[in-house]
Amino acid sequence: MTRYLRPQTPDEALARRAEAAGSSPLTLLAGGTDVYPVRTHRMAWFEPYSRDVLDLSAIPELGGVEHGSNGTRIGAAATWSALASAALPPAFDTLKQASRQVGGAQVQNRGTVGGNLCNASPAADGVPPLLALGAEVELASLRGSRRLPLNEFVLGNRRTALAADEILVAIHVPTQPERARSVFLKLGARTYLVISIVSVAAMIATDSDGRIGSASIAVGACSAAPQRLTGLEDRLLGKEPTPALAEAVSAADLASLSPIDDVRASAAYRRDAALVLVRRALAGLFSPPLEVAA
């Protein structure tokens, strides 16, 4: 018979995690929006699924969104709704826009940021924005804690660097440039309640001369794990942000992507769509912000 464990403190959760690390691995449960569909799918196909459950939802220390001069801490159990309503600067628009496209309102109220990362879907909406923001994950165990850049944590389709005795406790985003603006674009079969065919997160900051001083662009659903387009980012630095520069982005700038054919789209379609979305994201960011009347 499976056990259902619901610790009340981080220390209790880590102790339970360590106890099971060498024998029967625990299923970590936060919002449950990914765990229950997987369990139901396996049962429908008569596949055994009897892992013990470690419910982290009663630990307040794992939630919350804290923003300050030294960066931003997003608790692993923070919901997408909490993130969407948090008071964050324009650099975080990409993440807030993505949070409003993770499922519907019910999923956004229950689903957690940490769960989205640990699920490690290639099409996870939360990963590209956090990659573009240079996020790190904080992993804790009874052995201590460690931080990893997000691109070193999400390793591929359903694979992460989380050790058997660790729990993801928080996501840390460094201080962003003062002039940073960002955007998230997603292509699916419909607008909401859909898995991404392609997603793009982009953040651009200009320097005092109006040229691009910082750029980060991440693409999801086009490789085993979402990835940054570092070559394109480097090429944009020092350039004047114009529509022509956005239009000049070419397929060669996206050569590192490795999309697949599946039921949602072909690899060729994904490549074309990714190029269009990257151009659109940059064109939007290169446009001057609207003036607000007094």
N, C-alpha and C positions, 0 to 999 in steps of 0.2 A: 504494500500500500504506500502511495506517495505521501510525503510529509509536506505540510504547509507551515512555513516559518515566517513570522512577522516581527522582526526585531524593532525596538523602540529607539535605539541609539546607534551611532556609527560603530562604536567598539563592539557592541553585540553582533552587528551585521558582519563585521570583519572576522569575529571569532567563529561564527557559523560558517562563513565562507572557507576559512582555513580548515575547519574540521572536515569538510566535505571534499577538499581539494585532492586528497590522495585516494579517494574511494569513488563515491558517486557524485559527479558534478551537479551543482545546483542550477536551476533555471532562475535567472534574476528577473524579477517582475517589478515594474514601476507603474506605467500607465496601463499596460496590458494590451495595447492596441496591436502589437505584433505577436505577442506570445499566444494569445487565444486563437487567432486565425491559423497559426502554424499547428497548434495542437489539434484543432478541428480537422484540418486538412489531412493530417497523418492518420487520425482515427477513421476518417472516411475511407481511406485506402487500407485499413486494417494494419497499419504500421504501429508497433508498440511505442508508447510515449509515456513513460512513468517516472520522469525525473522529478526529484523534490523541488519545491518552489521556495525561493527566498524573496519575500515581498518587502521592498524598500520604501513603500509609500508612507509609512508611519514615522519616518525620520526627517524632522524639519530641517536639519542641517544640510540635507542634500538638495534643498530647494532654493528659491530666491534668485534675483538678478541684482547685482551690486555694481554700480558704475562710479568710478572716481578718477582722480588725476593719474593714478598709477596703473590704470587699466580697468577691465571689466571682468567680473566673475559671474559665470552663469552656473548655478547649481545643476547637477546632472538630472535631478528630478524636477527642474523647472519646466512648466508646460509651455506649449507653443502659444497659448492664449496669454500667459503671463509675459512672455517675451514680446509679443506683438504690442502689448499695452505699456511696456516699460519705457521710461523716459531716457532715450538714448540719442546721441548725435547723428547727423545725416550719414556718417560712414556706416552705420548699422542698418540703413534702410534696406540693403540687400537681404539681411537676415530677417528683418521684420516682415518684408514682403514675402519671403519664403515661408515664414511661419503661418501666414494666412492662406497658404496653398497646400499645407499638409492635411490631406483629407478634408472633412467638413468640420463644422463647429464642434460637434461632439468629440471627434478625434483630437482637435486642437485643445479642448478643455482637459483631456485625459493624457494624451500622448506627451512624452517627455523628450527633451533635447538629447539627454544622454542615451535614452533608449534608441533613438534614431541613429546615433553614431555606432552603438554597439551592435545593432542589427546589420550594419555594414552592407546595405543594399547599394549596388552601383548607381541606382536612380534615387537615392535618398536626397530629399530636398534640402535637408539641413547641412549637408557636408560642403557643397560648393561655396555658400556664403561664408562659412567658418574658415574654409581654406583661404578665401580671398582676404579675410581679416587677419590671417596669420595666427589662428588659434592654436593653443596647446591644450592637451587633456591632462588632468590630474588623476593619477591612479593610486589607490591606497590598499594596503594589506597590513597584517600584523608585523610584517618585516619593515614597514615604513611607507613613505610615499615617494612618487616619482612623477616627473612631467615628460610628456612626449609631444613633439609637433604633431598636429592632426594627421598629416600625410604619412607619418611613421606609425600611427595607431591603426588607421583603416588600411588594411593590407590588400584587400581584394573582395571578391564576392562572398559575403558572409564571413569574412576573416578579419580579425583584429589582433593587436598585440597584447590584449588583456590576458594576464596570467590566471591560472586556475584559482588562485587564492586572492585575486584582486577585485576591487570594485571601482568603477568610474565614479568619482565624487564631484568633479567640477570641470568646467571648460573655462579657460582663461584667454582673454583677448587683449593684446597689448594696446597701449594708447595709440590712437590713429592720428594721422596728420590733420592739422586744424582745418585745412581746406578740402578735406576728403568728401566725396560724394559717391554713392553706390547704387546699384540696381540689381534686381533678380528677374530673370525672364525664364519662363518654362513653357515648353511645347508638349501638349498631350492630345489625346483624342477628343477631349473636351476641356473646359476651363477648370473645373473642380472635381474632386473625388476621382483622381486619375493618377496613374504612375507616369512619371516623366518619360517622354521619348528622348528629349534633350533638355538640359537646363544649363543656364549660364549665370554666374555671379561675377560682377565686375566692380572694382573700386578704383577711382582715379582721384589724385590730389594734385593741384597745381602749385607752383612756387610763386614767389613774389613778382616774377616777370610774366606770369600767366602761362608758363610752359609746364609740361607734365613732369612733376617731381617724384611721383610715386604711382605705380600701376600694379594691379593684381587682378587676374582673370582666371576663373576656374570653370570647368565644364563637367557636368554630370551626365550619367547614362550613356557615355561614349567610350568607356573603358571599364576594366574590372573594378576600379575605384576612381571616383572623381579626381581630377588632377588640374594643377595650375598650368597655364600656358606661359612658362617662364621666358621662352625665347621671344614671344610677342611682347611681353611686359618690358623686357630690356630694350626692345626696338622702339617702344613708344617714349621712353624717357628722354626728356629734353626737347621733345617735339611740341609744336603748337597744336592744341586740341581743336581740330577742324573737322567738319563733315567729310572732307576729302581724305583725311587721315583714317577715319573709321572705314570708309569705303575701300581703302587700299589694303585692308586686311585680306590675306589670301589663304587658299587651302594649304599652302606650305606652312603657314603659321599654326595650323592645327594638325600637323603631320604626326605629332606624338600620340594622338588619340587612336584608339583601337576598338571601334564600335563593332557590334555583332548583329547578325540577323536574328530576329525573334518575332513573336506574334504581333508586337507593336509597330515595328518598322524594320526596314532593311538597313544594313550597315551603310550602304551608299546614301540612302535618304538621311540617315543620322549625320553623316559627314556634311552634306549640303545644308541641313537644318542648323547644325552647330555653327557653321560659317555665317549664316544669315543672322542667327541670334547674337553672335559676338559683335557683328557689325552694328546691329540695332542697339545693343547695350551701350557700345561706345558712342554711337551717334547721339543717343539720349544724354549721356554724361557730358559729351562735348558741347551740347547746346547750353547757352547761358541760362541760369536759373530765372524763373519768372519773378518779376518785381511785384511785391505785395503793396497794394495801395494803403496809405495811412487812413 
